[in-house]
Amino acid sequence: MPDIDNQKGAARMRPRARLIKLIGDELISDEPVAVVELVKNAYDADATQVKVVFQKCSFDNFGGNLSSKFTKFETHDAALFDSIVIEDDGCGMSLDDVLNKWLEPGTISKRDKDKTKKGRVLQGAKGIGRFASARLAKQMMLESKMVNHPGVLVIIDWGDFDNDKYLEEVSIEWEETEAKNLSSGTRITLEGLRKPWSHNDFQTLHSRLGRLISPFQDVVDFSIFLGIPGEDQFSGRVLPPDVVMNPRYSLEGSIDENSCFTGTINIEGHGPTQYTRQPVGEKGKPVLCGPFRIEVRAWDRDSESLRPLAQQH
């Protein structure tokens, strides 16, 4: 047999730029979920409020020379929106944060911690918010401002990620500049929405945003405001769904150091019933626990009882 000269070497993976959009399509099931992911980023930034506004065209709130390259995709259909603005008053990002964290998908910056400075449990730890914007629109402008730092402006044309370029060949422009009307926080402007939003889409978005608001009032300094011209029933401050606020069964109170319950039990149509220092456990079999507070909300799991929950999905 002839000698075979086996070749050897080492190679590197070179992802195509369209991988960004493919990841977004796989990780994010639909457009309302994409908006929710961006709102989660605001929560993780310790924002006290975040505004989600649908509009016909973007506002020129930003400064700098780079903003002139931001295209406005205006729709000719009066019933459609062409942009979404998501703005929060959180801690914002510095230039170093943008370049070395936000523009590096998969960074370990969130993986190394599980809570924010305010003690909130991180919601966007997977870091898919940037992919959400690619799912929603053709172009994105990110403005961010930290206290005692210059503002940062970044423009991304997601169309550059749809061709055959390698990811390393796509250039993203940025500049430090004044962020008008933004003392601290982040504003994301999405232009050229990839799909028209219907009434059902807005209903779904409102419902999913409501699930981010705790019905137990354990997070009292975070509010979501939704602005959709022509959809007044979904505009304004987002609250938890009514069905979550009004459970069929509820228990609220405390267990003291002697394992006695003081509080109320409410069964739909029967109650509330007040208890004062009621021993916990079976008679003659005391339970050793406490002290702590407790709140329980419960629903029946039969199809008839769950139908209102399904209707608010």
C-alpha positions in Angstrom: 0.0 0.0 0.0 1.2 3.5 -0.7 2.2 5.6 2.2 -0.5 8.0 3.3 0.6 11.5 4.3 -2.1 12.3 6.9 -2.5 16.1 7.3 -2.9 17.5 10.8 -3.7 21.0 12.2 -5.9 23.1 14.3 -8.9 25.2 13.3 -11.2 27.8 14.9 -14.9 28.0 14.5 -16.0 31.1 12.6 -19.7 31.7 13.1 -21.6 33.6 10.5 -23.2 36.8 11.6 -26.7 35.4 11.0 -26.1 33.1 14.0 -27.2 36.1 16.2 -30.7 36.1 14.6 -30.9 32.3 14.6 -30.2 32.2 18.3 -32.8 34.9 18.9 -35.4 32.9 17.0 -34.7 29.7 18.9 -34.5 31.3 22.4 -37.4 33.7 22.0 -40.7 32.2 21.0 -42.5 35.4 19.9 -42.5 39.2 19.9 -44.2 39.7 23.3 -41.7 37.4 24.9 -38.9 39.5 23.3 -40.3 42.7 24.9 -40.6 41.0 28.3 -36.9 40.0 28.1 -35.9 43.7 27.6 -38.1 44.7 30.5 -36.3 42.0 32.6 -33.0 43.8 31.8 -34.4 47.0 33.3 -35.4 45.1 36.4 -31.9 43.7 36.7 -30.6 47.2 36.4 -32.4 48.1 39.6 -34.8 50.4 37.7 -37.8 51.8 39.7 -39.8 52.1 36.5 -39.6 51.1 32.8 -41.7 52.5 30.0 -42.7 50.5 26.9 -44.1 52.8 24.2 -45.2 51.9 20.7 -45.1 54.8 18.2 -45.2 55.9 14.6 -41.7 57.2 14.6 -38.8 57.6 17.1 -38.2 60.7 19.1 -34.9 62.6 18.7 -33.9 62.5 22.4 -30.3 61.7 21.7 -27.3 63.8 20.8 -24.0 63.2 19.0 -23.1 62.7 15.4 -23.7 58.9 15.2 -27.5 59.4 15.6 -27.7 60.8 12.1 -27.1 57.2 10.8 -30.2 55.9 12.5 -32.7 55.1 9.8 -36.4 55.7 10.3 -38.6 53.0 8.8 -41.9 54.8 8.5 -45.0 52.8 7.7 -47.7 54.0 5.3 -50.4 52.1 7.2 -51.9 54.4 9.8 -53.0 51.4 11.9 -49.4 50.1 12.3 -46.5 51.1 14.5 -43.0 51.3 13.2 -41.0 51.7 16.5 -40.9 50.7 20.1 -39.1 52.6 22.8 -38.2 50.9 26.1 -36.7 53.2 28.7 -35.8 52.7 32.3 -34.3 54.7 35.1 -31.9 52.0 36.3 -28.2 52.2 37.0 -27.3 52.4 33.3 -24.1 51.3 31.6 -20.7 52.9 31.2 -18.7 52.6 28.0 -16.7 49.8 29.5 -19.9 47.9 30.4 -21.2 48.3 26.8 -18.0 47.2 25.1 -17.0 44.4 27.4 -20.3 43.1 28.7 -23.3 44.1 26.6 -21.5 43.5 23.3 -20.1 40.2 24.5 -22.9 37.6 24.4 -22.2 34.9 26.9 -20.2 37.1 29.3 -19.9 35.8 32.8 -20.7 39.2 34.4 -24.2 38.0 35.5 -23.2 34.4 36.0 -20.9 35.4 38.9 -23.8 36.9 40.9 -27.4 36.0 41.5 -28.7 39.3 43.0 -28.5 43.0 42.1 -27.3 45.8 44.4 -30.9 46.2 45.6 -31.1 42.6 46.4 -33.3 41.6 43.5 -33.0 38.1 42.1 -31.7 38.4 38.6 -34.3 37.7 35.9 -32.2 38.1 32.7 -29.3 36.0 33.7 -29.2 34.2 30.3 -28.3 37.5 28.6 -30.7 37.1 25.7 -32.1 40.6 25.8 -29.8 41.7 23.0 -31.1 38.8 20.8 -34.7 40.0 21.7 -34.1 43.3 19.9 -32.9 41.5 16.8 -36.2 39.5 16.9 -38.3 42.7 17.2 -36.8 45.1 14.7 -34.4 45.8 11.8 -32.4 48.4 13.7 -31.7 49.3 17.3 -30.3 52.3 19.0 -29.1 51.9 22.6 -28.5 54.9 24.8 -27.2 54.4 28.3 -26.1 56.7 31.1 -24.5 56.0 34.5 -24.2 58.7 37.1 -20.9 60.6 36.8 -20.2 59.0 33.4 -20.7 60.3 29.9 -23.7 58.9 27.9 -23.0 56.1 25.5 -24.8 55.7 22.1 -24.7 52.4 20.1 -26.4 51.8 16.8 -26.9 48.2 15.5 -28.3 47.5 12.0 -29.5 43.9 12.4 -29.7 43.7 8.6 -25.9 43.4 8.7 -26.4 40.1 10.5 -28.7 38.6 7.9 -26.0 38.2 5.2 -23.1 35.8 4.7 -20.6 37.9 6.6 -18.7 36.3 9.4 -19.6 37.6 12.9 -16.1 39.1 13.3 -16.6 41.1 10.1 -19.7 43.0 11.4 -18.7 46.4 12.8 -20.9 48.1 15.4 -20.4 51.9 15.9 -20.6 53.7 19.2 -19.7 57.0 20.7 -19.7 58.8 24.0 -22.2 61.7 23.9 -24.9 63.5 25.7 -28.0 61.4 26.4 -30.8 64.0 26.5 -33.6 63.4 29.0 -31.7 60.5 30.5 -29.9 61.3 33.8 -29.4 57.6 34.6 -30.7 54.5 32.9 -31.1 53.0 29.5 -33.2 53.8 26.5 -33.6 51.3 23.6 -35.2 52.5 20.4 -36.3 49.7 18.0 -37.0 50.9 14.4 -38.5 49.0 11.5 -40.6 46.4 13.4 -40.3 43.0 11.7 -44.0 42.2 12.0 -47.2 44.2 12.5 -48.6 44.0 16.0 -52.3 43.0 16.4 -54.8 43.6 19.2 -54.2 40.0 20.3 -50.4 40.7 20.4 -50.9 43.7 22.7 -53.2 41.7 24.9 -50.6 38.9 25.2 -47.9 41.5 26.0 -50.0 43.1 28.7 -50.7 39.8 30.3 -47.1 38.6 30.3 -45.8 41.9 31.6 -48.4 41.6 34.4 -46.7 38.4 35.5 -43.5 40.3 36.2 -45.3 42.3 38.9 -45.4 40.4 42.2 -48.9 40.1 43.7 -47.3 39.7 47.1 -45.9 43.3 47.1 -42.4 42.0 48.0 -41.0 44.3 45.3 -42.6 47.7 45.9 -40.2 49.9 43.9 -40.6 48.5 40.4 -43.4 49.6 38.0 -44.1 49.0 34.3 -45.9 51.5 32.1 -47.2 50.5 28.7 -48.1 53.0 26.1 -50.1 51.9 23.0 -52.0 54.6 21.1 -55.5 53.4 20.3 -55.3 50.5 22.8 -56.4 52.3 26.0 -57.3 49.1 27.8 -53.7 48.0 27.7 -52.1 51.4 28.3 -51.0 52.8 31.6 -49.5 51.1 34.6 -49.3 47.3 34.3 -50.8 45.4 37.3 -50.9 41.7 38.1 -53.8 39.8 36.5 -57.1 40.0 38.4 -57.3 36.2 38.8 -53.9 36.2 40.6 -55.0 39.0 42.9 -58.3 37.2 43.8 -57.5 33.5 44.5 -60.2 31.0 45.4 -58.4 30.1 48.6 -56.1 32.3 50.7 -54.3 32.1 54.0 -52.3 34.9 55.6 -50.8 35.3 59.0 -48.0 34.2 61.2 -46.7 31.2 63.2 -45.2 32.2 66.5 -42.4 30.5 68.5 -45.0 28.1 70.1 -46.2 26.9 66.7 -49.5 28.7 67.0 -51.2 30.4 63.9 -52.7 33.9 64.0 -54.3 35.2 60.9 -57.1 34.7 58.4 -58.2 31.9 56.1 -60.5 32.8 53.2 -62.4 30.2 51.2 -64.4 31.7 48.3 -68.0 32.2 49.5 -67.0 31.2 53.1 -65.0 33.6 55.1 -62.7 35.2 56.0 -62.3 33.2 59.2 -60.0 34.7 61.9 -57.7 32.6 64.0 -55.8 33.7 67.1 -53.0 31.5 68.5 -54.5 28.3 66.9 -52.1 25.4 67.5 -50.7 23.9 64.3 -50.8 20.1 63.7 -53.0 17.2 64.9 -54.4 17.2 68.4 -51.8 15.8 70.8 -49.1 16.0 68.1 -47.6 19.5 68.3 -45.5 20.7 65.3 -42.3 22.4 66.3 -41.8 25.4 64.0 -41.8 29.2 64.0 -41.7 32.1 64.2 -42.4 33.1 60.6 -45.0 34.8 58.4 -46.9 33.0 55.7 -49.1 33.8 52.8 -50.7 31.2 50.6 -52.9 31.6 47.5 -54.5 28.6 45.9 -56.9 27.6 43.1 -58.7 24.4 42.2 -57.0 22.4 39.3 -60.1 21.1 37.6 -60.7 22.4 34.1 -63.7 24.6 35.0 -61.7 26.4 37.7 -58.6 26.9 35.5 -60.5 28.3 32.5 -60.2 31.9 33.8 -56.5 31.5 34.1 -56.2 30.1 30.6 -58.3 33.0 29.1 -55.7 35.4 30.5 -52.8 33.6 28.9 
